[in-house]
Amino acid sequence: MITVVDYGLGNIQAFANIYKRLNIPVRVARTAAELAGAERIILPGVGAFDWAMQRLNDSGMRVCLDDLVLNRRKPVLGVCVGMQMMAGRSEEGALPGLGWLDGDVKRFDEARFRQRTHLPHMGWNDVRPVADAGLFRQMASPRFYFLHSYYFVSGPTGQILATTNYGGDFTSAAHAGHILGVQFHPEKSHEWGIQLLKNFAEL
């Protein structure tokens, strides 16, 4: 059973529709009671970091979510801002993140990249897996849809799962065991996105 966390942000129905087409059981959780007992979790997100964190904190699901991920070690997939929320902090806001991944979120700028980047990074781009966590299984030269101006910078613990080039390489997927995050939108990425979501359900 896949549980999609609905705290008011993200393409909730798109995830549910894909899993229904794959005949994989899926439910949407809007309260802690609905989230309790989840076996695999998707944490979507769009918009600004602080807005997303505040919505999650106000949803009543934060404590349950932390327990499921940190104590019960249930697999979780963060998507776009959902991945960024897994970091300790973001240059986009002042609120602390979930702290599930060792790293911070930074803004694309000329000081960090070899050429001026146009923001947001929007559209299709190549994703190059650099570690085997099962998420990119049965994919040849995957391409995914991006829409973001900030990116995850991993700490020293080797959490990079895939990279993408946008005026320089950045982390487009990260992991720490059962905790996985992708900067791109699999729910908008056609056959590659469908395969990735299927792979997550089978981890």
C-alpha positions as CSV (number, residue, x, y, z in Angstrom):
1,M,0.0,0.0,0.0
2,I,1.3,3.4,-1.0
3,T,0.3,6.4,1.2
4,V,0.5,9.9,-0.4
5,V,0.7,12.6,2.2
6,D,-1.8,15.4,1.5
7,Y,-0.9,18.5,3.5
8,G,-2.4,20.8,0.8
9,L,0.6,20.9,-1.6
10,G,1.6,18.7,-4.5
11,N,0.1,16.7,-7.3
12,I,-1.7,14.3,-5.1
13,Q,-4.2,13.0,-7.6
14,A,-1.5,12.4,-10.2
15,F,0.3,10.0,-7.9
16,A,-2.9,8.2,-7.0
17,N,-3.9,7.9,-10.7
18,I,-0.6,6.3,-11.7
19,Y,-0.7,3.7,-8.9
20,K,-4.3,2.9,-9.8
21,R,-3.3,2.3,-13.4
22,L,-0.5,0.0,-12.1
23,N,-3.0,-1.9,-10.0
24,I,-0.9,-1.0,-6.9
25,P,-3.0,-0.1,-3.8
26,V,-2.8,3.6,-2.9
27,R,-4.5,5.9,-0.4
28,V,-4.3,9.6,0.5
29,A,-3.6,10.6,4.1
30,R,-4.9,14.0,5.3
31,T,-4.7,13.3,9.1
32,A,-2.4,11.5,11.5
33,A,-5.0,8.8,11.9
34,E,-5.1,8.2,8.1
35,L,-1.3,8.2,8.0
36,A,-0.8,5.8,10.9
37,G,0.1,2.3,9.6
38,A,1.5,3.5,6.3
39,E,4.0,1.0,4.7
40,R,5.4,3.2,2.0
41,I,5.0,7.0,1.9
42,I,5.2,9.7,-0.8
43,L,5.8,13.2,0.4
44,P,5.1,15.6,-2.5
45,G,5.6,19.3,-2.5
46,V,5.5,22.5,-4.6
47,G,6.1,26.1,-3.9
48,A,8.3,27.8,-1.3
49,F,10.2,25.9,1.4
50,D,8.8,27.7,4.4
51,W,5.2,27.6,3.1
52,A,5.5,23.8,2.6
53,M,7.1,23.2,6.0
54,Q,4.5,25.3,7.8
55,R,1.6,23.5,6.0
56,L,3.1,20.1,7.0
57,N,3.7,21.3,10.6
58,D,0.1,22.6,10.8
59,S,-1.4,19.4,9.3
60,G,-1.1,17.4,12.5
61,M,0.8,14.7,10.6
62,R,4.4,15.8,11.4
63,V,4.9,13.7,14.6
64,C,3.4,10.6,13.0
65,L,5.5,11.1,9.9
66,D,8.7,11.4,11.9
67,D,7.8,8.3,13.8
68,L,7.1,6.2,10.7
69,V,10.3,7.3,8.9
70,L,12.8,7.6,11.8
71,N,11.6,4.9,14.3
72,R,9.6,2.5,12.2
73,R,11.9,3.0,9.1
74,K,9.2,2.9,6.5
75,P,10.3,3.7,3.0
76,V,9.6,7.3,2.0
77,L,10.0,9.2,-1.3
78,G,10.2,13.0,-1.2
79,V,9.3,14.7,-4.5
80,C,10.5,18.2,-5.5
81,V,10.0,20.4,-2.5
82,G,9.2,17.2,-0.6
83,M,12.8,16.2,-1.2
84,Q,14.1,19.6,-0.1
85,M,12.1,19.4,3.1
86,M,14.1,16.3,4.0
87,A,17.2,18.5,4.4
88,G,18.2,20.4,7.5
89,R,17.6,23.8,6.1
90,S,17.0,25.8,2.9
91,E,18.4,29.2,1.7
92,E,14.8,29.8,0.5
93,G,13.4,30.1,4.0
94,A,14.0,30.3,7.8
95,L,12.2,27.3,9.1
96,P,14.2,24.1,9.8
97,G,13.6,21.2,7.6
98,L,12.8,17.6,8.6
99,G,16.5,16.8,8.9
100,W,16.1,13.3,7.5
101,L,19.0,13.8,4.9
102,D,22.4,15.2,5.8
103,G,22.6,18.4,3.7
104,D,21.1,21.7,2.9
105,V,19.2,23.3,0.1
106,K,20.8,26.1,-1.9
107,R,19.8,28.4,-4.7
108,F,21.3,28.1,-8.2
109,D,23.8,31.0,-8.6
110,E,26.8,32.0,-10.7
111,A,29.2,31.5,-7.8
112,R,28.4,27.8,-7.6
113,F,28.0,27.1,-11.3
114,R,30.2,27.7,-14.3
115,Q,27.6,29.6,-16.3
116,R,24.6,31.8,-15.6
117,T,21.6,29.6,-15.1
118,H,18.1,30.7,-16.0
119,L,15.6,30.2,-13.2
120,P,13.6,28.3,-12.6
121,H,15.2,25.2,-14.1
122,M,12.1,24.0,-16.0
123,G,11.5,21.2,-18.4
124,W,13.0,17.9,-19.3
125,N,16.6,17.0,-18.4
126,D,18.8,13.9,-18.2
127,V,19.2,12.1,-14.8
128,R,22.4,10.1,-14.3
129,P,22.1,7.5,-11.5
130,V,25.4,7.1,-9.6
131,A,24.3,4.7,-6.9
132,D,22.1,1.6,-6.9
133,A,19.2,2.0,-4.6
134,G,16.7,0.2,-6.9
135,L,14.8,3.4,-7.7
136,F,16.2,3.6,-11.3
137,R,15.8,-0.1,-12.1
138,Q,14.9,-1.0,-15.7
139,M,15.6,2.5,-17.0
140,A,17.9,3.3,-19.9
141,S,19.0,7.0,-20.2
142,P,16.1,8.3,-18.0
143,R,14.8,11.8,-18.5
144,F,12.5,13.6,-16.1
145,Y,10.6,16.9,-15.8
146,F,12.0,19.6,-13.5
147,L,10.6,22.8,-12.1
148,H,12.8,24.4,-9.3
149,S,15.3,27.2,-8.4
150,Y,16.9,25.5,-5.4
151,Y,18.7,22.2,-5.2
152,F,19.9,19.7,-2.5
153,V,23.6,19.8,-1.5
154,S,24.6,16.6,0.2
155,G,26.7,16.4,3.4
156,P,29.7,14.2,3.7
157,T,27.8,11.0,4.1
158,G,27.6,9.9,0.4
159,Q,23.9,10.2,-0.1
160,I,23.9,11.1,-3.8
161,L,21.8,8.8,-5.9
162,A,21.7,10.6,-9.2
163,T,23.0,13.9,-10.7
164,T,21.8,16.3,-13.4
165,N,23.6,19.0,-15.3
166,Y,22.2,22.6,-15.4
167,G,25.2,24.8,-15.8
168,G,27.0,22.3,-13.6
169,D,26.1,19.1,-11.9
170,F,23.7,19.0,-9.0
171,T,22.1,16.3,-6.9
172,S,18.8,15.3,-8.5
173,A,18.2,12.3,-6.3
174,A,19.4,11.4,-2.9
175,H,19.0,8.6,-0.4
176,A,19.8,7.5,3.1
177,G,18.8,3.9,3.3
178,H,15.0,3.8,3.2
179,I,14.7,7.6,2.8
180,L,14.7,8.7,-0.8
181,G,14.2,12.0,-2.5
182,V,14.0,13.2,-6.1
183,Q,14.1,16.8,-7.3
184,F,12.2,16.1,-10.4
185,H,8.5,15.3,-10.9
186,P,8.0,11.6,-11.7
187,E,4.2,12.1,-11.9
188,K,4.8,14.4,-14.9
189,S,7.6,12.3,-16.5
190,H,5.7,9.7,-18.7
191,E,7.2,6.2,-18.8
192,W,10.3,7.0,-16.8
193,G,8.2,8.5,-14.0
194,I,5.8,5.6,-14.0
195,Q,8.7,3.1,-13.8
196,L,10.3,5.0,-10.9
197,L,7.0,5.0,-8.9
198,K,6.6,1.3,-9.7
199,N,10.2,0.7,-8.5
200,F,9.5,2.6,-5.3
201,A,6.4,0.4,-4.6
202,E,8.6,-2.7,-5.0
203,L,11.5,-1.7,-2.7
